[in-house]
Amino acid sequence: MIQNIYPEVFYNQFRNDGRAAARDEDTVFAFCGRTILVRTDERGMLVFPSVREAKDVGLSDHLQYLFSICRDPEGEEHRFFLYTDYGADKESIILKLPFYSFEGMMNLRFLNPKDLCFAGMTAYHLYVWYRDNVFCGRCGEKTHTSEKERALVCPRCGNTIYPKICPAVIVGVTKGDQILMTRYAGRSGAGNALIAGFCEIGETAEETVQREVMEEVGLHVTDIRYYKTQPWGFESDLLLGYYCQAAPGEDIVMDENELSRAVFVPRNEIGQEDNDVSLTAEMIQYFRDHPEKF
């Protein structure tokens, strides 16, 4: 999946020292809405601006250290920074960096090496948090970054704001040698999906599984089993994967506002999913390839 970047290691510890200093070769992520600043090199690969490029055109005054990726915590590391002038428009940035353009976030899913894909997704997660908390939600004062932890602090009322992580479930509903495959309504080009939804206030993840399946396809489920989790920074999510069994004798009643397709697909009809990115694809492939588990 997208976070599996071995042998590289993701280091997201808070830093407020020399190891958070920007070097010329480090990478800058600049976002505008759901787009990211990139260019295509001579090999056809997506490339992000370097700190040197940001310095050369006067953009380096708005850089915030995010995290690093390397193989050895004491060895050479690749540091990543966020461009934090959230009021800047796309045109003004592109005028300074004319070889770059703002492209859709989903392009990150096809990046190689995978550690860059994961870095871009996680940077976007933090960008959304920083952008949406420039001002305190309690008193309206402008916030500043904490000097001791990854947080934003209000200097007037002391409100401390931490990165937002939204728990959501991905659900593989099985029936014998079949798994329930869905497609979202209103998303052209979207691939196969599983039942999914956010955990509500006062609800356990297992209760979310039951509720989301009932709401989207009208089925009761039993034998709810945890599979694994995945950070999904595109939507600020922490995805919780579960399998469960559809109760016998019930028919699918699809919510057409949510889904355009909901059918049980036999194991031997499941094709090859691109399972090196999403938890959904891995769960579909796991069901196909491990009949002994179901």
Backbone as CSV, one residue per row, in Angstrom:
resi,resn,N_x,N_y,N_z,CA_x,CA_y,CA_z,C_x,C_y,C_z
1,MET,0.833,-1.191,0.000,0.000,0.000,0.000,0.875,1.250,0.000
2,ILE,0.229,2.389,-0.092,0.948,3.632,-0.310,1.976,3.932,0.780
3,GLN,1.727,3.469,2.000,2.648,3.752,3.110,3.773,2.734,3.225
4,ASN,3.748,1.686,2.419,4.779,0.649,2.486,5.970,1.069,1.630
5,ILE,6.929,1.778,2.236,8.031,2.377,1.472,9.374,1.724,1.799
6,TYR,9.363,0.578,2.465,10.607,-0.135,2.809,11.457,-0.337,1.544
7,PRO,12.781,-0.138,1.648,13.617,0.025,2.845,13.695,1.450,3.381
8,GLU,13.014,2.397,2.716,12.977,3.743,3.264,12.105,3.770,4.513
9,VAL,12.386,4.710,5.409,11.645,4.832,6.668,11.148,6.263,6.800
10,PHE,9.914,6.401,7.226,9.262,7.700,7.415,9.500,8.177,8.847
11,TYR,10.058,9.384,8.991,10.314,9.974,10.312,9.481,11.246,10.445
12,ASN,8.414,11.161,11.243,7.512,12.301,11.381,7.641,12.999,12.726
13,GLN,8.739,12.730,13.458,8.929,13.360,14.756,9.012,14.877,14.619
14,PHE,8.455,15.577,15.611,8.543,17.035,15.630,9.999,17.456,15.784
15,ARG,10.403,18.450,15.009,11.763,18.978,15.101,11.729,20.499,15.152
16,ASN,12.567,21.034,15.997,12.714,22.477,16.100,14.187,22.793,16.305
17,ASP,15.050,22.121,15.504,16.488,22.275,15.656,17.133,22.300,14.274
18,GLY,18.417,22.099,14.224,19.136,22.155,12.965,18.695,21.121,11.963
19,ARG,18.148,19.994,12.421,17.725,18.947,11.493,16.412,19.301,10.812
20,ALA,15.809,20.420,11.216,14.621,20.904,10.518,14.970,22.036,9.560
21,ALA,16.278,22.328,9.415,16.711,23.398,8.522,16.627,22.946,7.067
22,ALA,16.229,23.871,6.203,16.089,23.550,4.782,17.441,23.586,4.090
23,ARG,17.721,22.538,3.301,18.922,22.470,2.471,18.522,22.572,1.009
24,ASP,19.448,22.982,0.170,19.124,23.223,-1.241,18.477,22.025,-1.920
25,GLU,18.926,20.814,-1.558,18.443,19.618,-2.256,17.110,19.092,-1.720
26,ASP,16.596,19.662,-0.654,15.339,19.183,-0.086,14.148,19.575,-0.961
27,THR,13.002,18.935,-0.691,11.819,19.077,-1.551,10.789,20.005,-0.931
28,VAL,10.154,20.798,-1.794,9.080,21.701,-1.377,7.772,21.227,-2.004
29,PHE,6.738,21.083,-1.169,5.395,20.800,-1.661,4.584,22.085,-1.583
30,ALA,4.021,22.492,-2.713,3.147,23.663,-2.764,1.785,23.229,-3.282
31,PHE,0.749,23.516,-2.516,-0.607,23.100,-2.864,-1.492,24.324,-3.071
32,CYS,-2.508,24.138,-3.866,-3.577,25.130,-3.999,-4.869,24.350,-4.168
33,GLY,-5.693,24.364,-3.129,-6.864,23.493,-3.150,-6.426,22.048,-3.270
34,ARG,-7.019,21.324,-4.204,-6.670,19.914,-4.408,-5.705,19.748,-5.582
35,THR,-4.812,20.724,-5.761,-3.775,20.619,-6.780,-2.407,20.795,-6.139
36,ILE,-1.373,20.292,-6.825,-0.007,20.326,-6.317,0.928,20.801,-7.422
37,LEU,1.956,21.560,-7.040,2.901,22.130,-7.996,3.929,21.086,-8.410
38,VAL,3.958,20.764,-9.707,4.870,19.747,-10.223,5.323,20.143,-11.634
39,ARG,6.354,19.464,-12.106,6.715,19.511,-13.513,7.060,18.086,-13.952
40,THR,7.139,17.868,-15.249,7.508,16.568,-15.797,8.914,16.662,-16.358
41,ASP,9.802,15.753,-15.922,11.180,15.800,-16.395,11.329,15.060,-17.731
42,GLU,12.574,14.966,-18.210,12.824,14.373,-19.521,12.484,12.888,-19.585
43,ARG,12.355,12.242,-18.412,11.980,10.824,-18.376,10.470,10.628,-18.268
44,GLY,9.743,11.750,-18.207,8.299,11.664,-18.036,7.872,11.503,-16.592
45,MET,8.784,11.742,-15.642,8.498,11.591,-14.220,8.090,12.928,-13.612
46,LEU,7.190,12.886,-12.628,6.800,14.095,-11.924,7.913,14.521,-10.970
47,VAL,8.193,15.820,-10.942,9.249,16.382,-10.103,8.669,17.559,-9.331
48,PHE,9.088,17.704,-8.066,8.642,18.804,-7.224,9.750,19.845,-7.098
49,PRO,9.403,21.088,-6.792,10.445,22.115,-6.628,11.401,21.756,-5.490
50,SER,12.650,22.155,-5.653,13.641,21.999,-4.584,13.696,23.281,-3.753
51,VAL,14.304,23.190,-2.594,14.500,24.373,-1.765,15.345,25.411,-2.513
52,ARG,16.344,24.938,-3.248,17.170,25.876,-4.031,16.318,26.681,-5.014
53,GLU,15.423,25.999,-5.721,14.558,26.709,-6.663,13.671,27.716,-5.948
54,ALA,13.154,27.328,-4.776,12.325,28.254,-4.003,13.123,29.479,-3.563
55,LYS,14.367,29.253,-3.151,15.228,30.371,-2.753,15.500,31.300,-3.925
56,ASP,15.774,30.736,-5.082,16.166,31.526,-6.242,15.077,32.493,-6.689
57,VAL,13.813,32.165,-6.403,12.712,33.033,-6.849,11.996,33.709,-5.690
58,GLY,12.610,33.668,-4.500,12.069,34.398,-3.357,10.890,33.770,-2.669
59,LEU,10.773,32.450,-2.739,9.657,31.762,-2.075,10.060,31.072,-0.773
60,SER,11.328,31.195,-0.390,11.815,30.401,0.744,11.440,30.968,2.111
61,ASP,10.830,32.160,2.140,10.419,32.721,3.431,9.164,32.052,3.976
62,HIS,8.539,31.216,3.177,7.278,30.581,3.592,7.411,29.059,3.591
63,LEU,8.456,28.535,4.196,8.664,27.094,4.229,8.530,26.567,5.643
64,GLN,7.762,25.499,5.780,7.537,24.840,7.070,8.042,23.406,6.981
65,TYR,8.940,23.025,7.888,9.426,21.637,7.899,8.277,20.680,8.186
66,LEU,8.223,19.571,7.440,7.171,18.574,7.611,7.684,17.282,8.230
67,PHE,8.589,16.583,7.520,9.082,15.278,7.956,10.258,14.907,7.073
68,SER,10.856,13.764,7.341,11.948,13.284,6.499,11.755,11.807,6.197
69,ILE,12.431,11.341,5.151,12.438,9.928,4.775,13.882,9.518,4.523
70,CYS,14.301,8.425,5.141,15.656,7.915,4.921,15.712,6.468,5.392
71,ARG,16.836,5.812,5.142,17.006,4.412,5.549,17.595,4.283,6.937
72,ASP,18.291,5.311,7.392,19.000,5.260,8.668,18.740,6.562,9.400
73,PRO,18.173,6.515,10.633,17.852,7.755,11.343,19.057,8.650,11.579
74,GLU,20.256,8.086,11.540,21.467,8.882,11.715,22.156,9.171,10.388
75,GLY,21.591,8.666,9.286,22.221,8.812,7.985,21.639,9.952,7.177
76,GLU,21.950,9.971,5.891,21.465,11.021,5.000,19.955,10.912,4.848
77,GLU,19.289,12.023,4.960,17.835,12.015,4.911,17.326,12.974,3.852
78,HIS,16.133,12.681,3.376,15.437,13.542,2.426,14.391,14.311,3.222
79,ARG,14.554,15.617,3.313,13.631,16.440,4.081,12.590,17.063,3.161
80,PHE,11.389,17.233,3.704,10.273,17.778,2.940,9.714,19.001,3.667
81,PHE,9.382,20.024,2.866,8.891,21.288,3.401,7.596,21.684,2.702
82,LEU,6.772,22.423,3.423,5.497,22.908,2.906,5.594,24.401,2.628
83,TYR,5.109,24.813,1.460,5.004,26.235,1.149,3.733,26.759,1.802
84,THR,3.871,27.744,2.693,2.773,28.100,3.595,2.125,29.448,3.316
85,ASP,2.387,30.050,2.154,1.685,31.288,1.824,0.342,30.911,1.202
86,TYR,-0.645,30.639,2.059,-1.916,30.100,1.590,-2.732,31.118,0.804
87,GLY,-2.364,32.404,0.910,-3.071,33.429,0.149,-2.539,33.613,-1.255
88,ALA,-1.406,33.005,-1.581,-0.820,33.156,-2.910,-1.677,32.435,-3.951
89,ASP,-1.844,33.042,-5.113,-2.612,32.389,-6.169,-1.681,31.593,-7.075
90,LYS,-2.270,30.686,-7.841,-1.488,29.804,-8.703,-0.654,30.590,-9.711
91,GLU,-1.260,31.602,-10.291,-0.584,32.326,-11.365,0.697,33.000,-10.879
92,SER,0.659,33.572,-9.666,1.841,34.264,-9.160,2.992,33.301,-8.901
93,ILE,2.672,32.080,-8.462,3.713,31.084,-8.215,4.277,30.569,-9.540
94,ILE,3.391,30.303,-10.506,3.846,29.773,-11.792,4.686,30.809,-12.545
95,LEU,4.380,32.103,-12.373,5.196,33.140,-13.001,6.638,33.070,-12.509
96,LYS,6.811,32.690,-11.243,8.160,32.592,-10.685,8.812,31.256,-11.031
97,LEU,8.003,30.226,-11.224,8.510,28.890,-11.559,7.815,28.427,-12.843
98,PRO,8.182,28.995,-13.994,7.417,28.786,-15.229,7.442,27.368,-15.779
99,PHE,8.374,26.529,-15.340,8.400,25.150,-15.827,7.451,24.244,-15.043
100,TYR,6.816,24.799,-14.029,5.919,24.030,-13.162,4.464,24.392,-13.449
101,SER,3.579,23.500,-13.036,2.142,23.761,-13.124,1.445,23.059,-11.969
102,PHE,0.239,23.501,-11.672,-0.550,22.860,-10.624,-1.404,21.765,-11.255
103,GLU,-1.201,20.530,-10.776,-1.910,19.369,-11.298,-2.735,18.717,-10.195
104,GLY,-3.716,17.913,-10.586,-4.614,17.265,-9.629,-3.885,16.357,-8.652
105,MET,-4.361,16.317,-7.434,-3.734,15.531,-6.373,-3.659,14.044,-6.694
106,MET,-4.637,13.531,-7.424,-4.662,12.094,-7.673,-3.487,11.624,-8.523
107,ASN,-2.780,12.570,-9.167,-1.571,12.182,-9.897,-0.525,11.568,-8.975
108,LEU,-0.592,11.906,-7.691,0.380,11.360,-6.742,0.288,9.842,-6.640
109,ARG,-0.868,9.279,-6.922,-1.049,7.833,-6.780,-0.183,7.049,-7.751
110,PHE,0.292,7.712,-8.796,1.064,7.012,-9.827,2.549,7.369,-9.774
111,LEU,2.961,8.036,-8.697,4.356,8.439,-8.566,5.266,7.258,-8.263
112,ASN,6.456,7.306,-8.814,7.538,6.402,-8.442,8.771,7.238,-8.175
113,PRO,9.578,6.931,-7.154,9.375,5.839,-6.211,8.205,6.095,-5.262
114,LYS,7.711,5.023,-4.635,6.522,5.108,-3.812,6.703,6.016,-2.601
115,ASP,7.941,6.186,-2.123,8.110,7.049,-0.957,7.723,8.489,-1.287
116,LEU,7.896,8.913,-2.541,7.467,10.251,-2.929,5.944,10.351,-2.965
117,CYS,5.292,9.303,-3.410,3.830,9.248,-3.399,3.308,9.401,-1.976
118,PHE,3.875,8.634,-1.049,3.458,8.701,0.348,3.758,10.069,0.943
119,ALA,4.937,10.618,0.629,5.322,11.928,1.150,4.352,13.001,0.671
120,GLY,4.005,12.981,-0.614,3.092,13.985,-1.145,1.718,13.899,-0.514
121,MET,1.213,12.669,-0.331,-0.092,12.487,0.293,-0.094,12.992,1.725
122,THR,0.945,12.670,2.486,1.018,13.069,3.885,1.217,14.575,4.008
123,ALA,1.997,15.148,3.092,2.168,16.600,3.079,0.834,17.295,2.827
124,TYR,0.018,16.732,1.934,-1.287,17.321,1.664,-2.167,17.283,2.918
125,HIS,-2.113,16.182,3.638,-2.857,16.052,4.891,-2.497,17.204,5.834
126,LEU,-1.191,17.490,5.973,-0.747,18.560,6.861,-1.080,19.941,6.287
127,TYR,-0.983,20.086,4.982,-1.346,21.360,4.342,-2.782,21.743,4.679
128,VAL,-3.706,20.796,4.536,-5.112,21.073,4.819,-5.283,21.526,6.264
129,TRP,-4.569,20.861,7.171,-4.666,21.220,8.598,-4.102,22.612,8.864
130,TYR,-2.901,22.902,8.367,-2.320,24.230,8.558,-3.218,25.308,7.947
131,ARG,-3.657,25.092,6.713,-4.474,26.080,5.998,-5.772,26.386,6.721
132,ASP,-6.418,25.344,7.267,-7.736,25.514,7.870,-7.692,25.987,9.308
133,ASN,-6.485,26.150,9.867,-6.374,26.580,11.262,-5.442,27.779,11.412
134,VAL,-5.425,28.638,10.385,-4.643,29.873,10.481,-5.161,30.732,11.634
135,PHE,-6.473,30.659,11.884,-7.077,31.417,12.980,-7.698,30.465,13.996
136,CYS,-7.665,30.875,15.243,-8.199,30.061,16.335,-9.702,29.920,16.201
137,GLY,-10.208,28.700,16.302,-11.638,28.460,16.228,-12.374,28.840,17.492
138,ARG,-11.633,29.128,18.564,-12.252,29.499,19.833,-12.432,31.010,19.965
139,CYS,-11.366,31.777,19.632,-11.447,33.222,19.848,-11.156,34.051,18.602
140,GLY,-10.682,33.421,17.519,-10.456,34.138,16.281,-9.080,34.740,16.102
141,GLU,-8.211,34.623,17.104,-6.849,35.150,16.997,-6.033,34.299,16.012
142,LYS,-5.032,34.931,15.368,-4.176,34.182,14.467,-3.296,33.229,15.265
143,THR,-3.195,31.987,14.817,-2.409,30.982,15.533,-0.948,31.031,15.105
144,HIS,-0.092,30.387,15.885,1.304,30.206,15.495,1.731,28.779,15.779
145,THR,2.812,28.349,15.157,3.271,26.977,15.357,3.915,26.826,16.720
146,SER,3.640,25.690,17.358,4.230,25.395,18.659,5.740,25.193,18.522
147,GLU,6.474,25.549,19.554,7.914,25.335,19.564,8.310,24.018,20.214
148,LYS,7.337,23.235,20.692,7.662,21.995,21.390,6.981,20.750,20.839
149,GLU,5.981,20.920,19.948,5.285,19.759,19.396,4.599,20.160,18.099
150,ARG,4.151,19.163,17.335,3.426,19.473,16.102,2.015,19.902,16.480
151,ALA,1.846,21.194,16.586,0.571,21.765,16.990,0.560,23.236,16.613
152,LEU,-0.657,23.784,16.533,-0.846,25.220,16.378,-1.420,25.756,17.679
153,VAL,-0.931,26.906,18.107,-1.292,27.442,19.418,-1.838,28.853,19.258
154,CYS,-2.904,29.152,19.979,-3.462,30.501,19.989,-2.768,31.322,21.075
155,PRO,-2.135,32.449,20.730,-1.429,33.240,21.738,-2.363,33.986,22.684
156,ARG,-3.624,34.106,22.321,-4.567,34.835,23.172,-5.217,33.932,24.215
157,CYS,-5.821,32.832,23.763,-6.584,31.999,24.706,-5.891,30.684,25.042
158,GLY,-4.766,30.382,24.369,-4.027,29.157,24.675,-4.571,27.907,24.021
159,ASN,-5.573,28.027,23.174,-6.123,26.863,22.483,-5.026,26.171,21.675
160,THR,-4.881,24.850,21.866,-3.879,24.069,21.144,-4.588,23.162,20.150
161,ILE,-4.164,23.215,18.888,-4.836,22.495,17.809,-3.865,21.479,17.216
162,TYR,-4.258,20.220,17.219,-3.411,19.145,16.688,-3.927,18.709,15.315
163,PRO,-3.064,18.064,14.514,-3.515,17.604,13.192,-4.767,16.754,13.279
164,LYS,-5.679,16.981,12.329,-6.953,16.268,12.302,-6.772,14.919,11.618
165,ILE,-7.202,13.864,12.273,-7.191,12.525,11.685,-8.597,11.956,11.824
166,CYS,-9.222,11.612,10.715,-10.612,11.162,10.710,-10.670,9.646,10.519
167,PRO,-11.154,8.895,11.512,-11.274,7.443,11.332,-12.431,7.094,10.407
168,ALA,-12.169,6.148,9.499,-13.192,5.675,8.571,-12.979,4.188,8.347
169,VAL,-14.041,3.490,7.988,-13.947,2.043,7.765,-13.998,1.718,6.276
170,ILE,-13.265,0.673,5.902,-13.376,0.030,4.595,-13.874,-1.384,4.873
171,VAL,-14.945,-1.812,4.207,-15.624,-3.053,4.591,-15.709,-4.015,3.414
172,GLY,-15.101,-5.192,3.594,-15.258,-6.273,2.636,-16.395,-7.178,3.081
173,VAL,-17.569,-7.020,2.483,-18.740,-7.834,2.833,-18.704,-9.093,1.971
174,THR,-18.611,-10.258,2.600,-18.495,-11.505,1.856,-19.763,-12.347,1.991
175,LYS,-19.956,-13.207,0.999,-21.055,-14.177,1.018,-20.544,-15.417,0.311
176,GLY,-20.086,-16.406,1.082,-19.487,-17.590,0.483,-18.220,-17.221,-0.257
177,ASP,-18.170,-17.545,-1.562,-16.987,-17.227,-2.357,-17.165,-15.925,-3.131
178,GLN,-18.037,-15.042,-2.633,-18.273,-13.758,-3.285,-17.969,-12.606,-2.324
179,ILE,-17.604,-11.461,-2.916,-17.384,-10.248,-2.128,-18.180,-9.122,-2.769
180,LEU,-18.718,-8.231,-1.938,-19.544,-7.141,-2.424,-18.668,-6.032,-3.003
181,MET,-18.794,-5.790,-4.305,-18.028,-4.747,-4.989,-18.971,-3.599,-5.333
182,THR,-18.490,-2.388,-5.118,-19.322,-1.217,-5.357,-18.594,-0.218,-6.254
183,ARG,-19.346,0.766,-6.718,-18.784,1.951,-7.357,-19.557,3.153,-6.848
184,TYR,-18.819,4.251,-6.641,-19.450,5.449,-6.104,-20.269,6.154,-7.184
185,ALA,-21.364,6.746,-6.770,-22.187,7.530,-7.689,-21.505,8.864,-7.986
186,GLY,-21.633,9.308,-9.246,-21.136,10.633,-9.599,-19.641,10.759,-9.734
187,ARG,-18.917,9.651,-9.824,-17.468,9.699,-9.990,-17.095,8.982,-11.278
188,SER,-16.971,9.721,-12.347,-16.627,9.121,-13.625,-15.215,8.556,-13.578
189,GLY,-15.048,7.376,-14.119,-13.732,6.752,-14.163,-13.320,6.060,-12.884
190,ALA,-14.174,6.110,-11.859,-13.820,5.462,-10.594,-13.801,3.956,-10.762
191,GLY,-12.883,3.300,-10.081,-12.756,1.858,-10.176,-13.589,1.137,-9.142
192,ASN,-13.243,-0.125,-8.909,-13.961,-0.930,-7.936,-13.730,-0.397,-6.533
193,ALA,-14.763,-0.484,-5.715,-14.673,-0.022,-4.332,-15.357,-1.028,-3.423
194,LEU,-15.166,-0.835,-2.133,-15.885,-1.573,-1.099,-16.732,-0.581,-0.315
195,ILE,-17.615,-1.092,0.502,-18.392,-0.213,1.377,-17.426,0.582,2.257
196,ALA,-17.687,1.875,2.437,-16.794,2.720,3.227,-17.592,3.850,3.864
197,GLY,-17.071,4.366,4.969,-17.726,5.499,5.610,-17.015,5.928,6.869
198,PHE,-17.313,7.142,7.316,-16.670,7.708,8.490,-17.337,7.241,9.785
199,CYS,-16.524,7.085,10.817,-17.048,6.800,12.148,-17.751,8.052,12.690
200,GLU,-18.904,7.852,13.268,-19.669,8.957,13.846,-19.374,9.088,15.333
201,ILE,-19.768,10.224,15.903,-19.578,10.486,17.329,-20.249,9.384,18.163
202,GLY,-19.531,8.863,19.151,-20.092,7.879,20.068,-20.223,6.482,19.497
203,GLU,-19.573,6.214,18.368,-19.743,4.956,17.656,-18.423,4.187,17.631
204,THR,-18.474,2.878,17.862,-17.278,2.061,17.679,-17.071,1.804,16.192
205,ALA,-15.863,1.372,15.828,-15.603,1.061,14.426,-16.498,-0.082,13.950
206,GLU,-16.725,-1.062,14.824,-17.576,-2.186,14.438,-19.025,-1.735,14.215
207,GLU,-19.491,-0.805,15.010,-20.835,-0.268,14.794,-20.903,0.536,13.499
208,THR,-19.806,1.211,13.154,-19.749,1.921,11.879,-19.885,0.945,10.723
209,VAL,-19.202,-0.209,10.819,-19.314,-1.244,9.792,-20.781,-1.622,9.593
210,GLN,-21.463,-1.940,10.678,-22.865,-2.356,10.583,-23.740,-1.256,9.979
211,ARG,-23.547,-0.032,10.450,-24.381,1.075,9.978,-24.136,1.385,8.505
212,GLU,-22.868,1.473,8.092,-22.562,1.838,6.715,-23.074,0.785,5.728
213,VAL,-22.931,-0.488,6.071,-23.426,-1.543,5.178,-24.946,-1.449,5.062
214,MET,-25.606,-1.240,6.184,-27.064,-1.116,6.146,-27.496,0.104,5.347
215,GLU,-26.823,1.244,5.544,-27.214,2.463,4.842,-26.982,2.364,3.335
216,GLU,-25.880,1.762,2.936,-25.512,1.785,1.521,-26.121,0.642,0.711
217,VAL,-26.291,-0.531,1.328,-26.820,-1.674,0.559,-27.925,-2.434,1.292
218,GLY,-28.360,-1.966,2.464,-29.514,-2.562,3.129,-29.317,-3.966,3.657
219,LEU,-28.074,-4.329,4.025,-27.794,-5.680,4.512,-27.350,-5.662,5.970
220,HIS,-27.786,-6.664,6.716,-27.229,-6.928,8.041,-25.947,-7.751,7.870
221,VAL,-25.001,-7.596,8.785,-23.748,-8.346,8.690,-23.408,-9.001,10.018
222,THR,-22.634,-10.076,9.936,-22.163,-10.794,11.118,-20.670,-11.062,10.978
223,ASP,-20.074,-11.624,12.029,-18.670,-12.053,12.009,-17.737,-10.935,11.524
224,ILE,-17.808,-9.778,12.177,-16.973,-8.635,11.804,-15.546,-8.882,12.288
225,ARG,-14.591,-8.839,11.350,-13.194,-9.157,11.663,-12.274,-8.041,11.179
226,TYR,-11.409,-7.593,12.066,-10.432,-6.558,11.723,-9.374,-7.109,10.768
227,TYR,-8.961,-6.286,9.797,-7.901,-6.670,8.869,-6.636,-5.838,9.110
228,LYS,-6.610,-4.567,8.749,-5.470,-3.696,9.021,-5.870,-2.247,8.760
229,THR,-4.954,-1.328,9.014,-5.248,0.097,8.839,-4.372,0.699,7.740
230,GLN,-4.757,1.906,7.318,-3.965,2.661,6.351,-4.181,4.158,6.557
231,PRO,-3.089,4.938,6.668,-3.249,6.395,6.626,-3.595,6.811,5.209
232,TRP,-4.529,7.733,5.058,-4.970,8.177,3.734,-5.102,9.696,3.768
233,GLY,-3.948,10.345,3.566,-3.882,11.782,3.725,-4.648,12.580,2.701
234,PHE,-5.051,11.951,1.572,-5.844,12.660,0.582,-7.130,13.227,1.185
235,GLU,-7.657,12.542,2.220,-8.892,12.987,2.861,-8.727,13.149,4.373
236,SER,-7.508,13.185,4.864,-7.205,13.295,6.303,-7.718,12.094,7.088
237,ASP,-7.758,10.921,6.453,-8.349,9.729,7.072,-7.308,8.809,7.699
238,LEU,-7.766,8.018,8.656,-7.118,6.773,9.041,-8.127,5.684,8.730
239,LEU,-7.836,4.872,7.724,-8.767,3.849,7.270,-8.600,2.577,8.095
240,LEU,-9.720,2.008,8.528,-9.743,0.775,9.327,-10.414,-0.306,8.488
241,GLY,-9.651,-1.319,8.109,-10.178,-2.358,7.238,-10.834,-3.493,8.010
242,TYR,-12.039,-3.885,7.586,-12.769,-5.000,8.202,-13.372,-5.892,7.123
243,TYR,-13.452,-7.169,7.430,-14.268,-8.101,6.654,-15.462,-8.504,7.517
244,CYS,-16.557,-8.860,6.878,-17.734,-9.368,7.592,-18.548,-10.217,6.627
245,GLN,-19.511,-10.945,7.165,-20.362,-11.797,6.344,-21.755,-11.204,6.230
246,ALA,-22.313,-11.251,5.036,-23.687,-10.807,4.835,-24.634,-11.820,5.462
247,ALA,-25.651,-11.318,6.167,-26.656,-12.208,6.748,-27.407,-12.918,5.627
248,PRO,-27.728,-14.201,5.790,-28.403,-14.957,4.723,-29.826,-14.468,4.484
249,GLY,-30.278,-14.655,3.246,-31.677,-14.408,2.915,-32.050,-12.961,2.675
250,GLU,-31.072,-12.067,2.563,-31.381,-10.655,2.335,-30.889,-10.212,0.949
251,ASP,-31.651,-9.315,0.342,-31.280,-8.792,-0.972,-30.663,-7.405,-0.829
252,ILE,-29.808,-7.058,-1.763,-29.186,-5.729,-1.782,-30.250,-4.676,-2.093
253,VAL,-30.276,-3.637,-1.273,-31.101,-2.457,-1.530,-30.139,-1.276,-1.575
254,MET,-29.736,-0.912,-2.780,-28.647,0.054,-2.951,-29.127,1.492,-2.786
255,ASP,-28.353,2.281,-2.045,-28.593,3.714,-1.933,-28.027,4.379,-3.190
256,GLU,-28.895,4.790,-4.104,-28.450,5.319,-5.383,-27.854,6.719,-5.269
257,ASN,-28.035,7.371,-4.137,-27.361,8.657,-3.924,-25.875,8.458,-3.620
258,GLU,-25.532,7.297,-3.061,-24.154,6.991,-2.690,-23.441,6.146,-3.743
259,LEU,-24.150,5.194,-4.316,-23.519,4.190,-5.170,-24.176,4.122,-6.536
260,SER,-23.361,3.764,-7.526,-23.902,3.483,-8.856,-23.910,1.982,-9.138
261,ARG,-23.233,1.202,-8.281,-23.153,-0.243,-8.495,-22.911,-0.916,-7.165
262,ALA,-23.560,-2.044,-6.926,-23.328,-2.859,-5.734,-23.734,-4.284,-6.063
263,VAL,-22.756,-5.160,-6.292,-23.026,-6.545,-6.669,-22.035,-7.467,-5.972
264,PHE,-22.467,-8.676,-5.684,-21.560,-9.704,-5.176,-20.830,-10.328,-6.367
265,VAL,-19.512,-10.308,-6.306,-18.684,-10.807,-7.401,-17.982,-12.086,-6.952
266,PRO,-18.102,-13.178,-7.703,-17.417,-14.419,-7.339,-15.897,-14.242,-7.353
267,ARG,-15.242,-14.973,-6.497,-13.783,-14.885,-6.367,-13.080,-15.094,-7.713
268,ASN,-13.553,-16.047,-8.490,-12.857,-16.352,-9.745,-13.116,-15.333,-10.855
269,GLU,-13.937,-14.312,-10.585,-14.184,-13.250,-11.562,-13.496,-11.944,-11.190
270,ILE,-12.759,-11.953,-10.080,-12.056,-10.741,-9.651,-10.763,-10.609,-10.440
271,GLY,-10.567,-9.455,-11.059,-9.364,-9.220,-11.831,-8.214,-8.758,-10.950
272,GLN,-7.153,-8.284,-11.587,-5.981,-7.795,-10.865,-6.188,-6.338,-10.493
273,GLU,-6.217,-6.060,-9.200,-6.344,-4.697,-8.722,-4.957,-4.082,-8.536
274,ASP,-4.892,-2.757,-8.618,-3.639,-2.030,-8.373,-3.455,-1.911,-6.872
275,ASN,-3.014,-3.017,-6.234,-3.067,-3.102,-4.774,-1.814,-2.606,-4.072
276,ASP,-0.953,-1.851,-4.776,0.202,-1.299,-4.084,-0.061,0.120,-3.592
277,VAL,-1.309,0.587,-3.715,-1.651,1.942,-3.270,-2.691,1.929,-2.163
278,SER,-3.863,1.364,-2.423,-4.982,1.540,-1.484,-5.311,0.283,-0.698
279,LEU,-5.850,0.500,0.491,-6.340,-0.588,1.337,-7.489,-1.310,0.648
280,THR,-8.355,-0.579,-0.016,-9.480,-1.193,-0.727,-9.004,-2.241,-1.721
281,ALA,-8.054,-1.863,-2.575,-7.558,-2.796,-3.587,-6.879,-3.997,-2.950
282,GLU,-6.112,-3.767,-1.880,-5.446,-4.894,-1.232,-6.460,-5.862,-0.639
283,MET,-7.530,-5.330,-0.044,-8.537,-6.202,0.555,-9.262,-7.037,-0.500
284,ILE,-9.529,-6.444,-1.660,-10.160,-7.200,-2.747,-9.240,-8.333,-3.194
285,GLN,-7.954,-8.009,-3.372,-6.988,-9.016,-3.797,-6.783,-10.095,-2.727
286,TYR,-6.792,-9.693,-1.462,-6.607,-10.657,-0.381,-7.752,-11.670,-0.359
287,PHE,-8.970,-11.183,-0.574,-10.111,-12.094,-0.639,-9.949,-13.064,-1.801
288,ARG,-9.515,-12.552,-2.950,-9.351,-13.407,-4.127,-8.291,-14.465,-3.914
289,ASP,-7.159,-14.072,-3.308,-5.993,-14.942,-3.256,-5.929,-15.832,-2.033
290,HIS,-6.819,-15.643,-1.056,-6.767,-16.432,0.199,-8.136,-17.011,0.537
291,PRO,-8.638,-17.927,-0.286,-9.947,-18.511,-0.003,-9.989,-19.250,1.334
292,GLU,-8.809,-19.727,1.793,-8.776,-20.463,3.068,-9.111,-19.581,4.260
293,LYS,-9.040,-18.256,4.094,-9.321,-17.321,5.188,-10.807,-16.988,5.300
294,PHE,-11.577,-17.426,4.325,-12.980,-17.055,4.301,-13.872,-18.273,4.179
